[in-house]
Amino acid sequence: MCEQFQVSGLERVASPSLLVWPGRVQSNIERMIELCGGPERLRPHVKTHKMDAVVRLQLAAGIDKFKASTIAEVEMCLAAGARDVLLAYPVVGPGQDRLVRLAMAYPHGQLAFLVDSADVLPGMIAPCLAAGVELAAFVDFDCGMARTGTCSVDDAVSLVEAITTANGIRFGGVHVYDGHVRAPGVTERRESWSGAMESVQVLLDALAVAGHSVPAVVGGGSPTFGFHAGERGWQCSPGTALFWDHGYGTAYPDLPFENAAVVLTRIVSKPGRNRLCLDLGHKALASEGPLDKRVHLPGLEDARAIGHSEEHLVVEVEESGRHALGEAYLGVPHHICPTVALYQEAFLIRDGAITGESWEVTARNRRLTI
């Protein structure tokens, strides 16, 4: 196994488990800041790690704005001391009241949410007015992802006008997510990104003509982070960059981040001359995508996944007799974000050894206190 993944003390950790290098997380934070020229433009996404400890590392580095996907993640950030949190998700149903209750519980924080339709505004305005709080609304503009947001410039301008004339909420800015821009080649990725950003500029120009100043633009994920950081004054919101993974590491070698999280797995059975079974099932590893893009196993590179179920990962190897039951491996998930959410805690590695410390995956729960 390469030196990067050599860790002592694994015999003290049950598998499957999530392991994290705090030093590498710190290095990834520093690289994020360096790319942006300082912490002021960063609004990193917390959905990858969901950990209070990581938020606190970022706060200590001078980052004070965050982006979240769930109300539990918003609460985690506020409890850690964040002053500005954007819930980058449409807020409907009981979530509207929960967000207002968070604003009441954490008066030091500025809370914001996404909106792509005026239909949801009454449901946010009423509880804000009743509670005497003000939330910021970011217009979610679809630049090509086709997931949430409006792709109509006219509708987006009308939505801004509806927000600016409402009581209880204020216009916080424009949010754009270019998650569809994933080309591995830098040139092709930049061209695709530039095209997507042209549509955003059309909106910004239209808002200027309509007399609306835009307080902030929040843009980009990890694959386009370098472009956003280097070429625009917008707030940047990478998430995967904190932990990195095999999918992004393989596709985007131009980005300067390192793997800071892995899963510990062991051989639990040898069901054939050329087969091994690992304790790394769906409940321990993100399982979207094809079988060959679930996990990278340093030291077991010749293994080919042939079966994946709730608690088992079956792989083919040249000769199973070369391997022993209980043999441990550190797997680099192809997609780290949903993998982290499968664990209650992450065991820490410092100076090449398991320390006995752990970080709670705080916001894996959908509800903390509110």
Residue pairs with C-beta under 8 A, 6 or more apart in sequence:
1 298
1 299
1 329
1 330
2 298
2 299
4 259
4 298
5 262
5 298
5 299
5 330
5 332
6 352
7 19
7 330
7 349
7 352
7 353
7 354
8 352
8 353
8 354
9 353
9 354
9 355
10 264
10 328
10 354
11 328
12 354
12 356
13 19
13 264
13 347
13 354
15 264
15 265
15 266
15 279
15 328
16 263
16 264
16 265
16 279
16 280
16 284
16 285
17 263
17 264
17 343
17 346
17 347
18 261
18 262
18 263
18 264
18 339
18 340
18 342
18 343
18 345
18 346
18 347
18 361
19 261
19 262
19 263
19 264
19 330
19 346
19 347
19 348
19 349
19 354
20 243
20 260
20 261
20 346
20 347
20 348
20 349
20 359
21 260
21 261
21 348
21 349
21 350
22 53
22 57
22 348
22 349
22 350
22 359
23 350
24 258
24 259
24 260
25 49
25 54
25 57
25 242
25 243
25 260
26 57
26 61
27 258
27 260
28 241
28 242
28 243
28 244
28 257
28 258
28 260
29 57
29 58
29 61
29 63
29 242
30 61
31 241
31 256
31 257
32 42
32 44
32 225
32 236
32 238
32 241
32 242
33 39
33 42
33 61
33 62
33 63
35 225
35 226
35 229
35 230
35 236
35 256
36 42
36 229
36 236
37 229
38 62
39 61
39 62
39 63
39 64
40 62
41 229
41 233
41 234
41 235
41 236
42 63
42 65
42 235
42 236
42 237
43 65
43 66
43 67
43 84
43 86
43 218
43 235
43 236
43 237
44 58
44 63
44 66
44 67
44 236
44 237
44 238
44 239
44 241
44 242
45 66
45 67
45 68
45 69
45 88
45 221
45 237
45 238
45 239
46 54
46 55
46 66
46 67
46 68
46 73
46 76
46 77
46 239
46 363
47 68
47 69
47 70
47 73
47 239
47 337
48 239
48 240
48 242
48 243
48 336
48 337
48 340
49 242
49 243
49 261
49 340
49 361
50 73
50 76
50 340
50 341
50 361
50 362
50 363
50 364
51 340
51 346
51 359
51 360
51 361
51 362
51 363
52 76
52 79
52 80
52 359
52 360
52 362
53 359
53 360
54 242
54 359
55 66
55 76
55 77
55 80
55 82
56 80
56 81
58 66
59 80
59 81
59 82
64 82
64 83
64 84
65 82
65 83
65 84
65 85
65 86
65 235
66 77
66 82
66 84
66 85
66 86
67 85
67 86
67 88
67 218
67 237
67 239
68 74
68 76
68 77
68 85
68 86
68 87
68 88
68 89
68 363
69 87
69 88
69 89
70 87
70 89
70 363
70 366
71 87
71 95
71 98
71 99
71 102
71 366
71 367
71 370
72 362
72 363
72 365
72 366
72 367
72 368
73 363
74 85
74 87
74 99
74 102
74 111
75 102
75 106
75 363
75 368
75 369
75 370
76 362
76 363
76 368
77 85
78 85
78 102
78 105
78 106
78 108
78 109
78 111
79 106
79 368
82 109
83 108
83 109
83 110
84 109
84 110
84 112
85 109
85 110
85 111
85 112
86 112
86 113
86 114
86 136
86 138
86 172
86 175
86 218
87 99
87 111
87 112
87 113
87 114
88 114
88 138
88 140
88 175
88 177
88 218
88 237
89 113
89 114
89 148
90 114
90 115
90 116
90 120
90 140
90 148
91 99
91 113
91 114
91 115
91 120
91 124
92 120
92 123
96 120
96 123
96 124
96 127
97 127
98 370
99 111
99 113
99 124
99 135
100 124
100 127
100 128
100 131
100 133
100 135
101 131
101 370
102 109
102 111
102 370
103 109
103 111
103 128
103 131
103 133
103 135
104 131
104 133
105 370
110 136
111 135
111 136
112 135
112 136
112 137
112 138
112 172
113 124
113 135
113 136
113 137
113 138
114 137
114 138
114 139
114 140
114 148
114 149
114 175
115 121
115 124
115 137
115 138
115 139
115 140
115 159
115 163
116 139
116 140
116 141
116 142
116 148
116 149
116 150
116 159
117 150
117 159
118 158
118 159
118 162
121 137
121 162
121 163
121 166
121 169
124 135
124 137
124 168
124 169
125 166
125 167
125 168
125 169
126 168
128 134
128 135
128 167
128 168
128 169
129 167
129 168
133 168
134 168
134 169
134 170
135 168
135 169
135 170
136 169
136 170
136 171
136 172
136 173
137 163
137 169
137 170
137 171
137 172
138 172
138 173
138 174
138 175
138 216
138 218
139 150
139 156
139 159
139 160
139 163
139 171
139 173
139 174
139 175
140 148
140 149
140 150
140 175
140 176
141 149
141 150
141 151
141 156
141 174
141 175
141 176
141 199
141 200
141 203
142 148
142 149
142 150
142 151
143 149
143 151
143 176
143 177
143 178
143 196
143 197
143 199
143 200
144 178
144 180
144 181
144 195
144 196
144 199
145 177
145 178
145 179
145 180
146 180
147 177
147 179
149 175
149 176
149 177
150 156
150 159
151 199
153 202
153 203
153 206
154 206
156 174
156 203
156 206
156 207
157 203
157 206
157 207
157 210
157 212
160 171
160 207
160 210
160 212
161 210
161 212
163 169
163 170
163 171
164 170
164 171
164 212
171 212
171 214
171 215
172 215
172 216
173 214
173 215
173 216
173 217
173 218
174 200
174 203
174 204
174 207
174 214
174 216
174 217
174 218
175 217
175 218
175 219
176 196
176 197
176 200
176 217
176 218
176 219
176 220
177 219
177 220
177 221
178 193
178 196
178 197
178 219
178 220
178 221
178 224
179 221
180 192
180 196
181 189
181 192
181 193
181 196
181 223
181 224
182 189
182 223
182 251
183 189
183 192
184 251
184 252
186 254
189 223
189 224
189 227
190 227
193 224
193 227
197 219
197 232
200 217
200 219
204 214
204 217
207 213
207 214
208 214
216 234
216 235
217 232
217 234
217 235
218 234
218 235
218 237
219 228
219 232
219 234
219 235
219 236
219 237
220 227
220 228
220 234
220 236
220 237
220 238
221 237
221 238
221 239
221 240
222 238
222 239
222 240
222 241
222 248
222 252
222 255
222 257
223 248
223 251
223 252
223 255
225 236
225 238
225 241
225 255
226 254
226 255
228 234
228 236
229 236
239 337
240 248
240 336
240 337
241 255
241 257
242 260
243 259
243 260
243 261
243 336
243 340
244 257
244 258
244 259
244 260
244 261
244 336
245 259
245 261
245 332
245 333
245 334
245 335
245 336
245 337
245 339
246 259
246 295
246 296
246 332
246 333
246 334
247 293
247 334
247 335
248 255
248 257
249 257
249 259
249 332
259 332
261 333
261 336
261 340
261 346
262 330
262 331
262 332
262 333
263 280
263 284
263 285
263 295
263 330
263 331
263 333
263 339
264 328
264 329
264 330
264 331
264 347
265 278
265 279
265 280
265 284
265 297
265 313
265 328
265 329
265 330
265 331
266 278
266 279
266 326
266 327
266 328
266 329
267 276
267 277
267 278
267 323
267 324
267 325
267 326
267 327
267 329
268 277
268 278
268 279
268 312
268 325
268 326
269 276
269 277
269 325
270 276
270 277
270 320
270 321
270 323
270 325
271 277
271 314
272 320
273 319
273 320
273 321
274 316
274 317
274 318
274 319
274 320
275 306
275 314
275 315
275 316
275 317
275 320
276 303
276 314
276 315
276 317
276 320
276 323
277 312
277 313
277 314
277 315
278 312
278 313
278 314
278 315
278 329
279 311
279 312
279 313
280 295
280 312
280 313
280 331
281 308
281 309
281 310
281 311
281 312
281 313
282 308
282 309
282 310
282 311
283 310
283 311
283 342
284 311
284 339
284 342
284 343
285 294
285 295
285 313
285 331
285 333
285 339
285 342
286 294
286 333
286 334
286 335
286 336
286 337
286 338
286 339
286 342
287 294
287 308
288 335
288 338
289 334
289 335
291 305
291 306
291 307
291 308
292 304
292 305
293 334
294 305
294 308
294 313
294 333
294 334
295 305
295 313
295 331
295 332
295 333
295 334
296 331
296 332
296 334
297 303
297 315
297 329
297 330
297 331
297 332
298 329
298 330
298 332
299 329
300 315
300 317
300 329
302 317
302 318
303 315
303 316
303 317
304 315
304 316
304 317
305 313
305 314
305 315
306 314
306 315
306 316
307 313
307 314
308 314
317 323
333 339
340 346
340 361
340 364
341 361
341 364
342 364
343 361
343 364
344 360
344 361
344 364
345 358
345 359
345 360
345 361
346 358
346 359
346 361
347 354
347 355
347 357
347 358
348 354
348 355
348 357
348 358
348 359
349 355
362 368
